[in-house]
């Protein structure tokens, strides 16, 4: 029985997904033993075919792993090297799935899928589909990885330089290609669940139909309404119109909007009309809250306050993009980066030599297990084989106590929910010889470099030792 990682479980639909060496296997919740029904759990399973799609069955928790509904913190096996051994999991968060980019950003899933098609990366685009995903095309349904690949490769979307306009919400995302000087526009409606495309509908719309839609009106933002106390329908319509008009001008995706109007029951209250709005702007929550004598006044104040909040957010994002983090000469400001002091002897280049070559058998680990091993050995990086993708990979600790995972060949397969705060590097490491890697390390000024060996194709790491010489780590 191979090992894998439970990527997600959905008790509402009775479905789950298990990832192993870059492949995602769909599973029924009934096929998972109760102790294994936790996102991020390391499991063992069998594979069976079901209507052309491979499914995970008889999914059991790997011995030595502890996950209990009574535990308030997330924990898995970490550091144990025998199937009958247990080890603690010092990294814990109440909700490990929070912050997982693709799971919480369905629009990003569809945008990245379209980019892979534009780059002619067929395998990268197929990695975004669930193993039982279906494409409803005008000439029939397409299911199965091989059939989906053949259809996408023959479609006009494959290699199209124009990227689509993506809009929608968490359950229904629409990608639309408005091709210049063409009579037909392409539109793909996607049902995204747990960071993967479960179902798609492909439609071809004529330019006349699309022009009529554009002429019909501006962008419409759905707003969830909540009221409390005596609130007139006219005041509700006024609030929806004002807030909707403002949000329609925001360039970023609006994932959710909630407007709450409350009339205080206390007759002695000077400003009884209370207006609140909560907006999810591309994953970031923006709120505004005001009180006034009447609801029309409250909505006007709320619209002004929300506009200020959105403008402040836009300025702050722009500052973060343009600020280098370095102070001007002779100046200091709160938040400046700390001074960088070398942690090794700055030996002259002509005196440096490769004095240490370490070779060891790297094991298949999850990012949580690799981070635990790295912490136990007090390293800044750790070379291992990623269990989800099957690739040589390096995990490193960043200055803000988060972690970054770099795989030998980046893939769309997610590592699954993790207990640590993890980001995945999308840029592949360079393919170099050892001498080229050392020269690259000197030019970059970094402490270590992860690269693909030009001879073996495996992932190697060259690093600067404390004495100023070089060391090399290679897998056996």
LUMDREN-113270 format. One line per 5 residues: number of its first residue (from 1); for each residue x, y, z of C-alpha. Coordinates in Angstrom, 1 decimal, decimal comma. Layout:
N
NUM	X Y Z | ...
This chain:
476
1	0,0 0,0 0,0 | 1,6 3,3 -1,0 | 1,8 6,3 1,3 | -0,1 9,6 0,7 | -1,4 12,7 2,2
6	-5,1 13,6 2,7 | -5,5 16,8 0,8 | -9,1 17,6 1,9 | -12,2 16,1 3,3 | -15,7 17,4 2,8
11	-18,3 15,9 5,2 | -21,1 17,8 3,4 | -20,5 16,0 0,0 | -19,0 12,8 1,4 | -15,9 13,3 -0,8
16	-12,1 13,5 -0,2 | -8,8 13,6 -2,0 | -5,5 11,9 -1,4 | -2,2 13,1 -3,1 | 0,8 10,9 -3,8
21	3,9 11,7 -5,9 | 2,1 14,4 -7,9 | -1,1 12,5 -8,5 | -4,4 13,4 -6,8 | -6,8 10,5 -6,2
26	-10,4 11,1 -5,5 | -11,9 9,1 -2,6 | -15,2 8,6 -0,8 | -15,4 9,6 2,8 | -16,7 6,1 3,6
31	-13,4 4,6 2,3 | -11,4 6,6 4,9 | -11,2 5,2 8,4 | -12,5 7,8 10,9 | -9,0 8,6 12,3
36	-7,8 9,5 8,8 | -10,5 12,0 8,0 | -8,3 15,0 8,7 | -6,7 17,3 6,0 | -2,9 16,8 6,1
41	-3,0 13,3 7,7 | -0,4 10,9 6,3 | -2,2 7,7 5,2 | -1,8 4,4 3,3 | -4,3 3,4 0,6
46	-5,0 1,1 -2,3 | -5,8 2,3 -5,9 | -8,8 1,1 -7,9 | -10,2 2,1 -11,3 | -13,7 3,7 -11,4
51	-15,1 4,8 -14,8 | -11,7 5,5 -16,1 | -10,6 7,5 -13,0 | -8,2 6,1 -10,4 | -9,7 6,2 -6,9
56	-8,2 5,8 -3,4 | -9,8 3,0 -1,4 | -9,2 1,4 2,0 | -7,5 4,6 3,2 | -6,0 4,0 6,7
61	-3,9 6,3 8,9 | -0,2 5,5 8,9 | 0,8 3,8 12,2 | 2,3 6,3 14,6 | 0,2 9,2 13,5
66	-2,1 10,8 16,0 | -5,1 13,0 15,1 | -8,0 13,0 17,4 | -11,2 15,1 17,4 | -10,6 15,8 21,0
71	-7,4 17,6 20,3 | -7,8 21,3 19,7 | -4,6 21,7 17,8 | -3,5 20,1 14,6 | -0,9 17,4 14,9
76	0,7 14,6 12,7 | 3,6 12,2 12,8 | 6,8 14,2 12,4 | 10,4 12,9 12,7 | 9,6 9,2 13,3
81	11,6 6,8 11,1 | 9,8 3,5 12,1 | 6,2 2,7 11,4 | 5,8 1,7 15,0 | 7,3 4,8 16,5
86	5,7 8,1 17,5 | 7,1 11,6 17,6 | 5,7 14,9 18,7 | 4,5 17,6 16,3 | 5,6 21,0 17,7
91	4,1 22,9 14,9 | 0,4 23,5 15,6 | -2,4 25,8 14,4 | -6,1 25,5 15,2 | -7,0 25,5 11,5
96	-4,1 24,3 9,2 | -6,1 24,8 6,0 | -6,4 28,5 6,6 | -4,1 30,5 4,3 | -3,8 27,7 1,7
101	-3,7 29,9 -1,5 | -5,5 27,7 -4,0 | -8,1 26,4 -1,6 | -9,2 29,9 -0,5 | -8,8 31,6 -3,9
106	-11,0 29,9 -6,5 | -10,5 32,8 -9,0 | -6,7 32,2 -8,7 | -7,2 28,5 -9,6 | -9,0 29,4 -12,9
111	-6,5 32,2 -13,7 | -3,5 29,9 -13,2 | -5,2 27,2 -15,2 | -5,7 29,6 -18,1 | -2,1 30,7 -17,9
116	-0,9 27,1 -18,2 | -2,9 26,7 -21,3 | -1,5 29,9 -22,8 | 2,0 28,7 -22,0 | 1,2 25,3 -23,7
121	1,9 23,6 -20,4 | -0,7 20,8 -20,9 | 0,4 18,7 -17,8 | 0,3 21,9 -15,7 | -3,2 22,7 -16,8
126	-4,4 19,1 -16,3 | -3,0 19,1 -12,7 | -5,8 21,6 -11,8 | -8,6 19,0 -12,5 | -9,9 16,6 -10,0
131	-9,3 13,0 -11,1 | -13,1 12,7 -11,8 | -13,4 16,2 -13,3 | -15,7 16,6 -16,3 | -15,7 19,2 -19,2
136	-19,2 19,8 -20,7 | -18,4 20,8 -24,3 | -21,0 21,7 -27,0 | -20,2 18,4 -28,8 | -20,4 16,2 -25,7
141	-18,9 15,6 -22,2 | -15,2 15,0 -21,8 | -13,9 13,0 -18,8 | -10,6 11,3 -17,9 | -7,1 12,7 -18,0
146	-6,2 11,5 -21,5 | -9,5 12,7 -23,1 | -9,2 16,1 -21,3 | -5,6 16,4 -22,5 | -6,5 15,6 -26,1
151	-9,5 18,0 -26,1 | -7,6 20,9 -24,5 | -4,6 20,5 -26,8 | -6,9 20,7 -29,9 | -8,9 23,7 -28,5
156	-8,3 27,3 -29,4 | -7,4 28,0 -25,8 | -4,2 26,1 -26,1 | -1,4 28,5 -26,8 | -3,7 31,6 -27,0
161	-1,7 34,7 -26,0 | -4,8 36,5 -24,8 | -5,6 35,8 -21,1 | -9,2 35,7 -20,0 | -11,2 38,0 -17,7
166	-12,0 35,9 -14,6 | -14,9 36,8 -12,3 | -17,3 35,0 -10,0 | -17,6 33,8 -6,5 | -16,4 30,8 -4,5
171	-18,8 28,3 -6,1 | -19,0 29,5 -9,7 | -16,1 31,1 -11,6 | -16,4 32,3 -15,2 | -13,4 32,8 -17,5
176	-14,1 34,8 -20,7 | -11,9 35,3 -23,7 | -13,0 38,4 -25,8 | -10,9 37,7 -28,9 | -10,3 40,9 -31,0
181	-11,6 40,9 -34,6 | -13,4 37,6 -34,0 | -17,1 36,8 -34,3 | -17,1 34,3 -31,5 | -16,1 34,8 -27,9
186	-15,2 31,9 -25,6 | -16,5 31,5 -22,1 | -15,7 28,7 -19,6 | -17,8 28,4 -16,4 | -16,0 26,4 -13,7
191	-17,1 24,8 -10,5 | -14,1 24,9 -8,2 | -13,9 22,9 -5,0 | -11,0 22,6 -2,6 | -8,5 24,2 -5,0
196	-9,4 22,0 -8,0 | -11,7 22,2 -11,0 | -14,5 19,7 -10,5 | -16,7 20,6 -13,5 | -16,5 23,0 -16,5
201	-19,0 24,2 -19,1 | -17,6 25,5 -22,4 | -19,8 28,0 -24,4 | -19,2 29,9 -27,6 | -20,9 33,3 -27,7
206	-21,3 35,5 -30,8 | -19,9 39,1 -30,7 | -23,4 40,5 -31,0 | -24,6 38,7 -27,9 | -21,5 39,8 -26,0
211	-21,9 43,4 -27,1 | -25,6 43,4 -25,9 | -24,4 42,1 -22,5 | -21,8 44,8 -22,2 | -24,4 47,5 -23,2
216	-26,9 46,2 -20,6 | -25,1 47,7 -17,7 | -22,0 47,9 -15,5 | -20,5 45,2 -13,3 | -23,0 43,9 -10,7
221	-21,8 43,1 -7,2 | -24,0 40,7 -5,3 | -24,6 42,0 -1,8 | -25,9 40,0 1,1 | -28,4 42,0 3,2
226	-29,1 41,8 6,9 | -31,5 44,0 8,8 | -32,4 44,4 12,5 | -35,2 46,6 13,8 | -37,4 48,9 11,7
231	-35,7 49,3 8,3 | -37,6 50,5 5,2 | -37,2 48,8 1,8 | -36,3 52,1 0,2 | -33,3 52,5 2,6
236	-32,2 49,0 1,8 | -32,3 49,7 -2,0 | -30,4 53,0 -1,4 | -27,7 51,2 0,5 | -27,3 48,4 -2,1
241	-27,1 51,0 -4,9 | -24,5 53,2 -3,2 | -22,2 50,3 -2,0 | -22,6 48,3 -5,2 | -21,7 51,3 -7,4
246	-18,5 51,9 -5,3 | -17,4 48,2 -5,4 | -18,1 48,0 -9,1 | -15,1 50,3 -9,7 | -12,7 48,2 -7,7
251	-10,2 46,4 -10,0 | -9,7 43,4 -7,7 | -12,1 40,5 -7,3 | -14,9 41,1 -4,8 | -15,6 37,6 -3,3
256	-18,2 38,5 -0,7 | -20,1 41,6 0,4 | -22,5 41,9 3,4 | -24,4 45,1 4,3 | -26,1 45,2 7,7
261	-28,6 48,0 8,6 | -29,7 48,2 12,3 | -32,1 50,5 14,1 | -31,3 50,7 17,8 | -34,2 49,9 20,1
266	-33,2 52,5 22,6 | -35,4 55,6 21,9 | -33,0 57,9 23,8 | -30,1 57,1 21,5 | -29,0 60,2 19,6
271	-27,9 58,3 16,4 | -30,1 55,2 16,1 | -29,4 54,3 12,5 | -26,3 52,0 12,3 | -24,8 50,8 9,0
276	-22,1 48,1 8,7 | -20,4 46,6 5,6 | -18,0 43,7 5,3 | -16,2 43,2 1,9 | -13,9 40,3 1,0
281	-11,5 41,9 -1,6 | -9,4 39,1 -3,2 | -9,1 37,3 0,2 | -8,6 40,4 2,4 | -11,5 41,6 4,6
286	-12,3 45,3 4,6 | -14,9 46,6 7,1 | -16,6 49,9 7,8 | -19,1 50,9 10,6 | -21,0 54,2 11,1
291	-23,9 55,6 13,0 | -26,2 58,5 12,0 | -29,6 60,0 12,6 | -31,2 58,3 9,6 | -30,3 55,5 7,2
296	-29,8 57,7 4,1 | -27,2 59,7 6,1 | -25,7 56,5 7,5 | -25,3 55,0 4,0 | -23,7 58,1 2,7
301	-21,2 58,1 5,6 | -20,6 54,4 5,1 | -19,9 54,8 1,4 | -17,4 57,5 2,1 | -15,7 55,5 4,9
306	-15,5 52,4 2,8 | -14,0 54,4 -0,1 | -11,3 55,7 2,3 | -10,6 52,1 3,5 | -10,2 50,8 -0,1
311	-8,0 53,8 -1,1 | -5,8 53,3 2,0 | -5,5 49,6 1,2 | -4,5 50,3 -2,4 | -1,8 52,8 -1,3
316	-0,4 50,4 1,3 | -0,2 47,6 -1,3 | 1,6 50,0 -3,7 | 4,0 51,1 -0,9 | 4,8 47,4 -0,1
321	5,5 46,7 -3,8 | 7,8 49,7 -4,2 | 9,6 50,0 -0,8 | 13,0 48,2 -0,8 | 13,0 48,0 3,0
326	16,4 49,9 3,1 | 16,7 53,3 4,8 | 18,2 56,3 3,1 | 21,8 57,2 4,0 | 21,9 58,7 7,5
331	18,2 58,0 8,1 | 16,2 55,4 10,1 | 12,5 54,6 10,1 | 10,4 52,1 12,0 | 10,3 48,9 10,0
336	13,7 49,2 8,3 | 15,4 45,9 7,7 | 18,0 44,8 10,3 | 21,6 45,1 9,4 | 23,0 42,0 7,6
341	26,0 40,5 9,3 | 27,8 37,5 7,6 | 27,6 34,3 9,5 | 30,8 32,9 7,9 | 34,4 33,9 7,3
346	34,6 36,0 4,1 | 37,6 34,1 2,7 | 39,0 35,5 -0,6 | 37,6 33,7 -3,7 | 41,0 32,3 -4,8
351	41,4 30,5 -1,4 | 38,0 28,8 -1,3 | 37,8 25,1 -2,0 | 35,1 22,4 -2,0 | 36,2 20,7 1,3
356	33,0 18,8 2,2 | 30,8 16,4 0,2 | 27,9 14,8 2,1 | 25,8 12,1 0,4 | 22,8 10,5 2,1
361	19,6 8,7 1,3 | 16,8 11,3 1,4 | 13,4 10,0 2,6 | 9,9 10,8 1,4 | 8,5 13,4 3,7
366	5,7 15,9 4,0 | 6,7 19,6 4,5 | 5,7 19,3 8,2 | 8,0 16,4 8,7 | 10,9 18,1 6,8
371	10,4 21,3 8,9 | 10,5 19,2 12,1 | 13,7 17,5 11,0 | 15,3 20,8 10,1 | 14,4 22,3 13,5
376	15,8 19,3 15,4 | 19,1 19,6 13,5 | 19,1 23,4 13,8 | 19,5 23,9 10,0 | 18,3 26,8 7,9
381	17,4 24,5 5,0 | 16,7 20,8 4,5 | 17,0 18,6 1,3 | 14,3 15,9 1,1 | 12,0 14,1 -1,4
386	8,5 15,7 -1,4 | 5,8 13,0 -0,8 | 3,1 14,9 -2,7 | 5,0 15,5 -5,9 | 7,7 12,8 -5,7
391	10,4 15,5 -6,5 | 13,6 16,4 -4,8 | 12,9 19,5 -2,8 | 14,3 22,0 -0,3 | 12,5 23,6 2,6
396	13,9 26,7 4,2 | 13,0 28,9 7,1 | 12,3 32,6 6,3 | 13,1 35,5 8,6 | 9,4 35,9 9,6
401	9,3 32,3 10,9 | 7,4 31,0 7,8 | 8,7 28,4 5,4 | 9,2 28,1 1,7 | 9,2 24,9 -0,4
406	11,2 24,7 -3,6 | 10,8 21,6 -5,8 | 13,1 20,4 -8,5 | 10,4 20,6 -11,1 | 7,5 22,9 -10,0
411	4,1 21,5 -10,5 | 0,5 22,5 -9,9 | 0,1 19,7 -7,3 | -0,3 21,3 -3,9 | 1,5 19,9 -0,9
416	-1,8 19,7 1,0 | -2,8 21,5 4,2 | 0,2 22,0 6,5 | 0,6 22,9 10,1 | 3,4 25,3 9,3
421	2,9 28,6 7,4 | 4,2 27,5 3,9 | 4,6 29,1 0,5 | 5,6 27,2 -2,6 | 8,2 28,6 -5,0
426	7,0 28,6 -8,6 | 10,4 29,3 -10,2 | 12,4 26,1 -10,9 | 16,0 25,9 -9,7 | 18,7 26,3 -12,3
431	20,4 23,3 -14,0 | 24,1 23,6 -13,4 | 27,3 21,7 -12,9 | 29,0 21,9 -9,5 | 31,5 24,5 -10,7
436	28,8 26,6 -12,2 | 26,7 26,4 -9,0 | 29,7 27,6 -6,9 | 30,2 30,5 -9,3 | 26,5 31,3 -9,1
441	26,7 31,1 -5,3 | 29,5 33,6 -5,2 | 27,7 36,1 -7,6 | 24,5 35,9 -5,6 | 26,0 36,4 -2,2
446	23,7 33,8 -0,7 | 24,6 31,2 1,9 | 23,4 28,2 -0,1 | 22,0 27,3 -3,5 | 19,6 24,6 -4,6
451	20,2 23,4 -8,2 | 19,5 20,5 -10,6 | 22,8 18,7 -11,3 | 23,5 18,8 -15,1 | 24,8 15,2 -15,0
456	22,5 13,3 -12,8 | 19,4 15,5 -12,9 | 18,9 15,2 -9,1 | 18,6 18,0 -6,7 | 21,9 19,2 -5,1
461	22,7 21,9 -2,6 | 26,0 23,8 -2,5 | 26,6 26,0 0,6 | 29,2 28,3 2,3 | 30,7 26,7 5,4
466	31,5 28,7 8,5 | 35,2 28,7 7,5 | 34,5 30,3 4,1 | 35,0 27,1 2,1 | 32,3 25,2 0,2
471	30,2 22,2 1,0 | 28,1 20,0 -1,3 | 25,0 17,9 -0,3 | 23,8 15,2 -2,8 | 21,2 12,5 -2,6
476	22,4 8,9 -2,7
